[in-house]
């Protein structure tokens, strides 16, 4: 969840193995992993969370999103869409095509 909305849904193993929403990808980059070398630096999510009292009409993660496209800046948050076997995301971007 981000800013009170579900941004990714699915089986835990699927989300941890292949996160698809930019926020989920960012969260998992912030967590230490046992399979990485000692001393590997974590990648923070830049910026601040939105003001929940004055929510934007567009995606609330937009100011922090490294994957944002023009559509994200003008359209309201999309509905959840199926991106895997039973994995859903609320995002216009196909992060599988643009992973950074």
C-alpha contacts under 8 A as a table, 3 or more apart, distances in Angstrom:
res1	aa1	res2	aa2	distance
1	X	4	X	6.06
1	X	5	X	5.21
1	X	6	X	4.32
1	X	7	X	5.40
1	X	8	X	7.09
2	X	5	X	5.42
2	X	6	X	6.51
2	X	7	X	6.40
2	X	23	X	7.58
2	X	60	X	7.77
2	X	61	X	7.50
3	X	49	X	7.59
3	X	50	X	7.00
3	X	52	X	6.63
3	X	60	X	6.72
6	X	9	X	7.06
6	X	90	X	7.37
7	X	21	X	6.67
7	X	23	X	7.79
7	X	80	X	7.36
7	X	88	X	7.94
7	X	89	X	5.35
7	X	90	X	4.83
7	X	91	X	7.50
8	X	20	X	7.51
8	X	21	X	6.17
8	X	24	X	7.32
8	X	80	X	7.79
8	X	87	X	7.29
8	X	88	X	5.51
8	X	89	X	4.35
8	X	90	X	6.48
9	X	15	X	7.74
9	X	87	X	5.66
9	X	88	X	5.06
9	X	89	X	6.47
10	X	14	X	6.77
10	X	15	X	6.47
10	X	86	X	5.70
10	X	87	X	4.33
10	X	88	X	6.30
11	X	14	X	5.28
11	X	15	X	6.33
11	X	86	X	7.28
11	X	87	X	7.06
12	X	15	X	5.22
12	X	16	X	6.12
13	X	16	X	5.26
13	X	17	X	5.92
14	X	17	X	5.11
14	X	18	X	5.80
14	X	19	X	7.29
14	X	87	X	7.45
15	X	18	X	5.27
15	X	19	X	4.62
15	X	20	X	7.43
15	X	87	X	7.58
16	X	19	X	5.92
16	X	28	X	7.65
19	X	24	X	5.94
19	X	25	X	5.50
20	X	24	X	6.94
20	X	25	X	6.63
20	X	83	X	7.96
20	X	89	X	6.91
20	X	94	X	7.68
20	X	95	X	5.91
20	X	96	X	6.97
21	X	24	X	5.30
21	X	25	X	6.20
21	X	89	X	5.90
21	X	90	X	7.23
21	X	91	X	6.63
21	X	95	X	7.04
22	X	25	X	5.06
22	X	26	X	6.11
22	X	65	X	6.48
22	X	66	X	7.54
22	X	67	X	6.89
22	X	95	X	7.22
23	X	26	X	5.00
23	X	27	X	6.11
23	X	61	X	7.25
23	X	65	X	7.49
24	X	27	X	5.02
24	X	28	X	6.22
25	X	28	X	5.36
25	X	29	X	6.35
26	X	29	X	5.15
26	X	30	X	6.49
26	X	43	X	7.59
26	X	44	X	7.28
26	X	45	X	5.87
27	X	30	X	5.21
27	X	31	X	6.87
27	X	45	X	7.36
28	X	31	X	5.40
29	X	32	X	7.82
29	X	42	X	6.20
29	X	43	X	5.48
29	X	44	X	7.30
30	X	42	X	5.12
30	X	43	X	5.27
30	X	44	X	5.57
30	X	45	X	7.49
31	X	42	X	6.75
32	X	36	X	7.96
32	X	42	X	6.81
33	X	36	X	5.63
34	X	37	X	7.90
36	X	40	X	6.65
37	X	40	X	5.72
45	X	64	X	7.04
46	X	64	X	5.92
47	X	63	X	7.28
47	X	64	X	5.62
48	X	64	X	7.47
49	X	60	X	7.95
49	X	61	X	7.51
50	X	55	X	6.82
50	X	60	X	6.19
50	X	61	X	7.59
51	X	54	X	5.47
51	X	55	X	6.06
52	X	55	X	5.31
55	X	60	X	6.98
56	X	59	X	6.99
56	X	60	X	6.12
57	X	60	X	7.80
57	X	75	X	7.87
57	X	76	X	5.42
57	X	77	X	7.24
58	X	62	X	7.51
58	X	72	X	6.67
58	X	73	X	6.42
58	X	74	X	6.58
58	X	75	X	5.81
58	X	76	X	4.25
58	X	77	X	5.36
59	X	62	X	5.38
59	X	72	X	6.65
59	X	73	X	7.83
59	X	76	X	6.39
59	X	77	X	4.85
60	X	63	X	7.41
61	X	64	X	5.55
61	X	65	X	5.92
62	X	65	X	5.06
62	X	68	X	6.41
62	X	72	X	6.96
62	X	73	X	7.34
65	X	68	X	5.60
67	X	93	X	7.02
67	X	95	X	7.25
67	X	98	X	7.34
68	X	72	X	6.01
68	X	73	X	7.79
68	X	93	X	7.23
69	X	72	X	5.46
69	X	73	X	7.13
69	X	93	X	7.26
70	X	73	X	5.35
70	X	74	X	6.97
71	X	74	X	5.48
71	X	75	X	5.78
71	X	92	X	7.43
72	X	75	X	5.71
72	X	76	X	7.54
72	X	77	X	7.77
72	X	92	X	6.87
75	X	78	X	7.82
77	X	90	X	7.08
77	X	91	X	7.26
78	X	90	X	5.60
78	X	91	X	6.05
78	X	92	X	6.81
79	X	90	X	5.61
79	X	91	X	7.87
80	X	88	X	5.75
80	X	89	X	5.10
80	X	90	X	4.39
80	X	91	X	7.49
81	X	88	X	5.14
81	X	89	X	5.52
81	X	90	X	6.34
81	X	91	X	7.95
82	X	85	X	7.64
82	X	86	X	6.80
82	X	87	X	5.82
82	X	88	X	4.45
82	X	89	X	6.75
83	X	86	X	7.55
83	X	87	X	5.65
83	X	88	X	5.58
83	X	89	X	6.90
84	X	87	X	4.80
84	X	88	X	7.06
91	X	94	X	7.81
94	X	97	X	5.74
94	X	98	X	6.96
95	X	98	X	5.04
95	X	99	X	5.38
96	X	99	X	5.67
